[in-house]
Amino acid sequence: MELHEVAIPLVEPFIISGGAITERRSLIVVLRDDAGHQGYGEAPPFELPFYSEETLGSARHMLESVLLPRVRGREFTGPDVIDAALRQHVRGNAFARAAIETAGWDLAAARAGTGMAQLLAGAAGVQPARAIACGVALGVPADRSLDALGARVLQALDAGYRRVKIKVMPGWDVEPVRHTQDILRGTGIPLTVDANGAYAFPEHERALRELDQCGLLYIEQPLAPEEIVGHAELSRTLTTPVCVDETLTSVGVARQLLALGGPLVWNIKVHRVGGLCEVIRIWKLARESGATLWAGTMPETGIGSQAPLAAASLPGFDYPSDLEPSARWFGRNHDVIKLALRKDGMMNVPGVSISRLLDHKRFGLASRRLL
């Protein structure tokens, strides 16, 4: 096994309510079996804890000191056994666990001569989609300019995205939403907003009710991650569906949301929930309860994007997912695996493992080996 750190600059800062990033720094796990097959996985938490408690530094510590030693030199019959080994007496640390767990899925796919999506769908007992619908996620403009936001929305329409999402926060919400809706009017492209937990209820009830009148497809993560009851109350208060993102960390939390009559739109981030085994558990519960799914991203590099791409190929991921072309985040010819958006706003689902998709030379230039 190997552990690498990869760093790829973003073409522009990505700003959400909690902070901003200017480059994608991630940890990459490489697993090899005795036959020479390789599996790749990514841990993409941010350097500072504005999205989750887990950070790049804490994930590195967990991987080097706790998690990688648990799998080194051992035999496993499948990714589910790796998942169980990583969970034993370990609370949280989902991003670090997901790096190894998704590398296990990719290694199994390489051994089977197929792709992660096909392997995942087989485990779920379904057929994967050959392509998935993509939506754009637009951060807050650095200058808080409606003109800058509008220009990005127009670019997204030209690119063919099937959904537009803009980041919001108190003081930057209703006005940019209405400005965006003016641009989208007549296109049939739905608009959503993502607050990343920036609002409080009932303190910001007025702003949330104003957003509720804007005809949005859903309002994503309006309240803080721990506000499970608050999101349930808000979903009964508003007409617009509420979507959970940071709140949805496990199938256990999903069960609580259902028991409380909470939101039925779920953004599943593979790395936030600890890997694809947990994705299957949440997916099964969603199928039973009627919840609508879509796949979110951090965003990751092309390596880490393969896992949410595989998840989004499952039936029940009905809304466009946050998988975007590499050029959107990193510019042309900088990502280690090129993701491309078709003119119809769809992205093809690969049928091969990551080692066959990876630009090994570019990966070598963008990364440094830690272990």
N, C-alpha and C positions, 0 to 999 in steps of 0.2 A: 504494500500500500504506500501511497504517497499523499502528502498534503502540500498544496500550493496556495499562494495568495496571488490573485489576479487583480489588476487595476487598469480600467479603461475610462478615459475622460468622457464626460457627457458633452454633447454639442452645445448645451445651454443648461444652466442650473434648473433643477426640478424642485419646485417649492410647494410644500403642503402646509397645513395649519401649524404643524409642530416643528418644522425645520426645513432645511434645504440640503441637497447633495449636488456636488459638482463632478463626481466621478463614481463609477461603480467599482467598489472594492469588495471582493468576495473571497471566500475560502473554497478551494476545489479539492475534493477527495477523489483519488484514483485507486480503485481496487483491481487486483489481478489474481486470476486463478492459476492453478498449476498447468493449465493447457495454454496459457498465454492470452486468454481473453481479458478485456479491460472494461471496467465500468466507471462512469464519471458521475459525480454528484456535487452540488453547490450549496454552500451556506451563505445566504445573502443578507444578514442583518446589517443595520446601519452602524456607523462608528459610535454614534451617540444614541442614548435610549429615548428618542422622541417618538418612535413608532412602537417599540416593544422594550421590555426590560432587558432582553438579550441584546448584546452588542457584538461587534466583530471581535473585540478583544476577549470577551467571555466565551464566545463560541470557539475561538482558537484554543483557549485553555482547556475547555471541555473535550475537544477533539484530541488534543495531544496527550492530556493527562488521564482522561477517564474513558472516552468512548472508543477511540481507535484501538487501544490495547485490548478491548473486549472482543474484537473481531479478528485481530491479527493471528494468523496461523490456525484458525479454527475452521471446521467444516460446517456448512449450513445447507439445508435442503431447499431453501427459498428465501425471498425477501421478508416473508412474515416471521421467520425464525430470527433473522437479523433484527427486525423491529422489536421482537420480544426481548432480545438480549440487550438492546440499547435502552429499553424502558425500565429494566429491573433496578429498583432503588434509585431512580433518577426522576426528579420532578422538573417539569418545564424543559428549558434548553432545546426547544423544538427545532430551531434552525440548525443547530449542531447535529442533532439526531437525523434530521432530514438529509443532510449532506451524505451521510453513510448509507442511510436507508434507500435513497433514490439511486445512489451508486450501485447498491445491491440489485435493484430492479434493472438498471442498465446492464450490469454484468450478466444477469440472467437472460436478458434479451440478446446480448452478444453471443452467449452460449447456444441460444435457440435459433440464432440467425434471423431474428426479427426485430421489431421496434418496441419501445417501451409501451406505446399506446396499445399495440396488439396484445402484449402480455397482460397489461392491466385489464383490458376488456375481457380477456379470457378468464382472468381470476374473478371478474364480476359476472361472468356468464352472459355477456352481451357482445355485440359487434361494434367496433369503434367507427366513428365518422371518418371519412377520408379527408375532410377539410372542416375547419371551424370558423365561425363568424367572429370578426375582431372589432373592438371598439377602441377609441382613442382616449387617453387620460391626459388632460391638460392642466398643468400646474398653474399657480397664481403668477401672473406676470411680475417680474421684479419691480417694475415701475407702477404696478397697480393700474395699468392703462387699459381701458375698454377697447381702444383701437388695437393694441397688441393682442389682446384676447381674441378679438374679431378676426384678425389676420390668421391666427392659429386655427380657428374654427374653419375658415375658408380653405386653408391648406388641408385640413382633415377631410373636408368634403371632396376636394379634388383627388385625394388619395383613395377614396372609396370606402372609408370606415362605415360600419353599420350602426354605430352608436357613438355619441359624443358625451364625455364626462368632464366636468370642470370641478376643480377643487374650490371649496368655499370655507368661510370662517366668519365669525361675527364681524360686521363691517365690510365684508366682501361676499355678498350673497345674492340678494334679490336683484340688484342692479345688473351685475354681470350675467345673471340667469336670463333676465328679460332681454338684454342685449344679444345674447347667444340665440335665444328663441327667435328674435327678429331675423337672424341670419338663416336659421334652420327652417323657418316657416315655408311650407309647401314642398319640402324635400322628403318628408316621411321618415327622417332620421330622428330617433328618440334622443332626448336629453336626460342625463342624470347628474346628480351632484354628489360629492364626497367630502365630508367634513373632517374625517379622521379624528372624530371625537372632540371637536372644538366647542360644541354647545353643551349647555346644562339645561335640565328640565326640572322645574318650570321656569327658571330664571330667563331663559331665552325663548319662551313660548311664543312671543309675538313674532320673532324672526322666523321661527319654524312654521308657524301658521301662514306666514306670508309665502314661504317656499311651498307650502302645501297647496297654495292657489295657483301655482305656476305650471301645472300640467306635466310634471316630471314623471318619468317611468318609475323611478324610486329615489329615495333619499338614503344615501349610504353612510353608515356609521356616524349618525349625528351626535351621539353621546359618548362618554368615556368608555373604554373597553369593559370595565367591571360593572357597568350599569345594565345588567341583565334585566332586572325588574323595570328600570327606567325605559329601556327599549320596548319592553312588552307594553308598558303603559302608553308610550308614545305611539306605538303601532295601532293601538285602539283609539287614540285621540285624533290622529291624522287620517285623511282620506288617501293620500299618497302612500304606497307601500314603503315600509322602512326596510332597509337592507343592512345586515350585520357583516362586518369585516373583522376588525381587531378583536371583537368580542368572541368570535367563533374560533376557539382554540382547540376544540376537541369534540368528539361525539357526545361526551358527557354534557358539555355546555349546550349542544344542539338539543339534547333531551330536555334540559331545563327551559330553553326557549319555547319548546312545544308545550310543556306542562303549564307554562305561564300564559299561553295564548299569544306568544310573541311573534316577531317578524318571520315571514315565510319566504323571504328572498335572502339567499345566503351566498356570500362571496367566499369561495374556498381558495385559500392560498396554500399550496402544497407544503411550503416550508414553514409557514406559521403553525400548521397543525401537526408537524413532525414527520411528514412523509406520505407516500401513496397508500400504505396500508390503512392509515387513519382516514384518508380520503374515501376509500371504499366503504369504511364503516359509516361515515357521514352520508355518503351517497345512498347507501341502502336505507338509512333512516329517512332521508329526503324523499325517496321513492315511495316509502310507506305513508308518509305524512302529507305529501303534495307540495313540499317546498320546491321553489325554483332555484336552480344553481347557475353560477357562472364562475369562471376561473380568474383570479386576480394575480398580479405579479408585483414584485418589489420596486422596480423591475430587476430581473436577473440578467446575466450574460446569456448567450445562446446555449451554453451548457445547462444552466439552471432552468431555462425556459422550456426544455424538453419535457420536464415533469408536468407543469401546468398545461402544456399542449396536449399531453397524453390524457390528463384528467378531463380537459374540455371536450375530448372526443367521445366521452361517455354520454349515452342518452340521459336527458334530464338537465344537462348544462344548456339551458334553452336561451339565455340571454347572451349577447356578444361578450366575449372575454377580453381581458386587458392585454392580450398578446399582440405586440406591435413589431413592425419590421426593425431590424438592427439599425438601419440608417436613421430611424426616428430618434434613437437615443445616442448613438455613438458616431453617426456619420457613415459614409461609405467605406467599406473594407477595413473596419477596425474591430468588429466583433469576432470572437473566435469560432462561432458558428453563425452563418448568415441566415437570418429569418427574413422571409419575403412576404409581402402582402400582395395578393392578386388584385386585379382591377375591380373585381366584384366584392372586395372587402373580406375575402376569405383567405385563410392560411392553410396550406397543405399539411397533413399530419404524416410525418416520416414513418417509413416501414423498416428502418434499420437502426442500429444502436449508435450511440453518440460517437464512438471512436471512428465510425465511418463517415460521420458528418463533420467532425472537428478539423479545423485548419491547424494542424499540429505545429507548423512553423510560426503562425501568428500567436498561438497559445504560448509557445516558448518565449516569444518576445514580450508578451503582456504579463507574464507571471514570474514568480520566483519560488523556488522550492523551499518549504519549511521543514519537511520531514521526509 
